[in-house]
Amino acid sequence: MSNVLDLASDLKAIASLTTQPHRLGRTLGNALHSLGQVIPFDLAVLYKLDGEALVPAATDGPMASDAIRAHRLRLDEHPTLVRVLDHGRPMALHEEHHSSDEGDPYDGVLDLPPGHACMVIPLRTGDTPMGLITLDRRVCESYTPADVSVADVYAQLVSTALAFADQAELLDRYRRQLEIQNESLASSTIGESDLGATIARTNSPVMLRFVELLRQVAHTSLPVLVRGETGSGKELAARALHAWSDRAAHPFVSINCAAIPENLVESELFGHTKGAFSGAVKDRPGRFVAANGGTIFLDEIGDMPLLAQAKLLRALQEGSFEPVGSDETVRVDVRVIAASHVDLEDAIRARRFREDLYYRLAAVPLSVPPLR
């Protein structure tokens, strides 16, 4: 009776996740542990569906290990798991359920005897598969219909919790992206008007020629490298390039590379996933995603660390990148404008700046005329 009461208590805890999605990771682990009080297992693994693969999200049992927590399953290699996902109900598996060339999902990772007890519990929201739970025992006997029924109740509540948590994370990601875009849009309105005021105050032929050059370059999507003395108006020129371009209706995102701690540059530019490093308590999209469709201005590019330079080079070459802590490729359409007050050619010779990145950024080199 106490086991049944414990199970009921944990089912209630899982149900509460629908309003507390931030507790998902810890509670899923607790839920697997409590399930073991009613359905015996030596290993329980909760997998989330990620494209064509299943990725471990929680584990429990004496056979759980770092190797299991890193053990991804490819759907094309495990047709039995695909059938269970499609069927939508827990299934106690036997050797005859597996094709002769499929093998056990844990072959090479666990030493389990042939014919050992195994159950696969699909997780779904509506008709959409979300993942599954595998239960394994070393003993050579089958799980009972009563075990399968309890597992079905568990699956429904865990699936609901996962669905709500995914929606909460998605909404939080959108909220953060909108915050970044709103900040950028609020500051980008100074672009054309301020430049016009600057022009109105000068009769300098050099400045007028520079402004005309800006107008011509604005309508391309080529990367631009703006050089000039400190305080010469490099960011103002970048904002004008954006304001006069076909991207003007989209965000202008400015980032000062010299003001970001070295260990956070990649995260700031390309975003990170929850748990990617200490303090990463939620997904964050990064400035490139916030600038999608528009322009990103990388001020003081000469101060960017070499590791981040390599990732920036790939983003320029391929139009894609992976956020910190993620294997998922994110594609963006962003025009890059960079600026530096230091001589990047000198930085290249001193091996502080990548030569290949320099030529990517300097597709259109511009020098802001000095104000004096």
N, C-alpha and C positions, 0 to 999 in steps of 0.2 A: 504493500500500500504506500509506503514512504516513497518508493521509486516513482509511482504514479503521481503522487503529490509534487515531487520534484519536477517531473516532466511538465505537469500543468503550470507550475510556477515559471519554468523556462519558456514555455509556449507563450505565456502572458508577457514575459520580458521581450520576446521576439516581436510580438504584436505591438508593443510600445514603441518599437523602432520606427513605425510609420510616422510618428511625430518627433522622433529624436534620431535623425539619420546620422548625426555626428558620432554616435556611439557604435556604429555598425561593426567596425573591425573587432573590437573587444567582445561584443556580444555574440558575434558569430562564432568565435572561438569557444566562448562559454556554452553556447547552444550545442556545438558538436560534443563537448565534454558531457553535457547533461543527457544528450541522446544516448551516449554510451552507458548510462545507468539503466536504460530500458532495452536498448538493442545492443548487444555486446559486439565490440570490434577491437581489433588491435591497431587499426589505422582508419581514420576518417579524414578525407580531404574535400574541402569545398572549392570547386573550380568555377571561375567566371569565364564566360565566353568572350573571346577577344578575336574577332575576325574568324579565321579558320583554325583557331587554336583554343585550348582550354588552359587557363593560367591559375595556379593555386592562389587562393585568397585567405584560407584558414586551414589549420590542421589540428588533429588531436590524436592521442593514443600512444602507446609505448613504442610503436614503430615510426612515429613521426620524426623527421630529421631535416637537416638543411638540404640534403639531396632531394627529399620529397618536396620541400617548399620551393625548390627551383625547377621541379619536374613539369614541364609543359607537355601537353598532349596535342598532337596534330589530328584533326578530325579525319583527314584522308587516310590516316594509318589505323584508325579504330572505327570501322563501320558499325560495330556493335553499340558503341556509345552514341553514334549518330541515330541508330534505330531507337534507342531509349529516349533521346531528346525529341525525336519526332513523335514517338508514342505518347509521351507526356505523363507517364505514370511510373512509379518505382518498379524495379524489376530485380528479383533475385536471380543471379546468373549462375549458370553451370558451364562446364567445358563445352557442351554441345552448342551453346549460344555463340561461341567464337568460331570464326572461320579458321581453317587450318593454318593459314599464313598470317593471321592477325596477331596472335600471341596475347599475353596479358599486358595491360597498360603499364604495369610496373616491372616487366621483364628487364633485367639488367640493373634495376635499382633496389628491388626487394627480393629476398629469398623466400618465396611462398610455395607451398607444396601444390602439386596438381590436384584439382578438385576442391580447393579451399573455399570457404564461404565468402561470397561476394555479393554486394548489392549496389546498384546504381540508381540514384534518386535525381530525376531531372528537376530543374528550377525554371519556371516559365512565368511570364506575365501575359495573360491572354493567350494568343497563339505564338508568341515570340519566345524562343529559348533564351535563357539568361546564363545558364551554366548547369552544373550538376554536383552532386555529392557522391563520392565513392566510399563504401564501407568494406573492409577486408578483415578476415580472421584467418589465423593459421590452421584452425581445425577444418577437417574435411566433412562438412555437413552444410545443408542449405539453410538459408534464412526462412522463417515461417511466414505464412500469410498474415499472421498478426503483426509480425515485424514490418511487413510491407505496408500494412494499413497505418501503423504509427508513423512510419517514414513519410507517407503521403500527406498526413496532417502537418508534419514538420516542414515539408517542402512548400506547401502553400503559404505558410507564414513567412518562411525565409525568403521566398520569392517576392512577397509583398514588401518586406523590409528592403530587399535589394532594389526593387523598382523605385521606392520612395527615396532611398539614399542616392540613387543615380540622378533622379530628377532634382534633388536638392543640390547636388554638386554641380549639375549643369546650370541651374539658376544662379548659383554663386559665381560660376565662371563667367556667365553673361553679365552679371552685376559688376564684377571687377573690370571686365572689358569695357563696359559702358562708362565706368568711372574714369578709366584712363582716357577714353575717347573724349569724354566731356571736358576733362582737364585740358586736353590738347586742343579741342575746338575752341574753348574759351580763350586760350592764349594765342591761337593762330589768327584771330581776327585782326591783329595789328599789322599783318603782312603788307598788303598793298597800300593801305592808307598811310602807314608810317613811312614807307619808302617814297610815296608820292610827296609827302611833306618834306622829306630830306632833299628830294630833287628840286622842289620849289625853292629851297633856300640856297641852292648852289647854281652857279653859272659855269661850273667846271666842265669843259668839253670832255675831259677824261671820264668823269662820272656819268655824263650823259651817254657816252659811247658804251660804258659798262652796263647801264640800264637797258639799252637797246639790245646788247648781247644777251642779257638775262631773258628778255622777252623772246628772243629767237630760240634759246636753249630750253625754255620752259615747256615747249610743246613736244619735246622728245621724252622718252622714258629712260634715257641713258643715265647711268650714275654720274654724279658731279662731285668734284673735289674742289672746295672753296678754300683758298689760302689768303692770308692777310694778317696784318698786325693785330694784336689784342685790342679790342674795342673798335675795330674798323667796320664792324657791321656784317660779319660773316653770317650770323643767324638771320639778320634782316634780309640778306640776299637769298638765303635758303627759303624763307617764308614767301618772298616775292616769287621765286621759281614755282613754288607750290600754288600760290594764289593765281598765277597767270597760266597754269597748266590745265590739262583736261581732268586732272585729279582734284581740282579745287573743292568739289563737293564732298570729298572724303577726308579722313583725318590727316592732320599734320602732327606727327609725334616727334618731340625733341628729347634727346637724352645726352647728358654731359658725361662722356666716358671717363673723364678724370675724377668725377665726383662719386663714383661707385666703387665700393670695396672690391678688390681683385677677385675674391672668391664668390662674388655675387653678380659679376658682369654677365655671364652666360644666362643665368636665371632671369635677370632683368631684361635681356634682349629677347630670349627665346622661350621664356616661361619655364615652369617646372610642374611636376606632379606631386600630389600629396605624399609625404614620406620620402621624397627624393634626398633630403638632407635634414639635419637637425633644425627645427623651426619651420619646416615646410608642412604646415598643418592642413593645407588645402591646395587644390590645383590653382595655378596662376598662369594666365595666357601669355604674358610677356608683351614687350613693346612692338615686336614685329606683327603679331596677331592684331594688336590694337590699331596698327597703321594699315591693315590690309585694304587695298584699293587706293591708298593714298601715298603719303611720303613720310619717310623716317629720316630725321636729321641727326647724324652722329657727330656731335661736337667734340673737339679734342680727341679725334680718332687716334692720334699718335700715342696716347696714353693707354690704349687698349692692350691688355695682356696678350701674349703670343698665342695661348691656347684658344682664347676667344676669337682672335683674328682668324684662326684656321676654320672655326665654325662659321664665322661671318663669310669667309671666302666661299664655303660650300653653299651657303644660303644665296649668295649672289650668282654662283654658277648654275645652281639647279632650281632656285626658287623654292627651296624646301629645307626643313631642318627637323631635328628631334628635340622636344623640350627636355630639360634636365630630368633624368630618372625615367624617361619613356623611350620605348622602341618605336612608337608611332610617328610616322612622318607627317608633318604639317606643311601644307603648301600655301603660299601667300603670293599676292601680287603687290609688291611694294617698290616704289622708287627710292633709291638710297642717295642722300646727299650727305657728304662728309665734310668736315672742316678741321683745320689744324693750324696752330700758330707756329708749330715747330717745323723744321725742314725735314720732311719725310725721307728725302733722298739720303740725308745724313743718318737718319734713324735706320735706314736699310743697311747702310755701310757698317753701322754699329750693331747690326743684327737685333735691333729692337723692334723692327717692323718688317713684315713679309713683303718681298718684292712683287710676288704674284698678286697679292691683295692690293698693293698700290696701283698696279696697272688696271685692275678691275675697277677701283674707285675713281681713277683719274681718266675715265673715258672722255669726260669733258672737264678739263682743268680750268678753273677761273681764279683770277687774282683780284681781290677787292682793292680799289685804289686807296691809298692812305688818306686820312682825313685832313692832314696838315696841308 
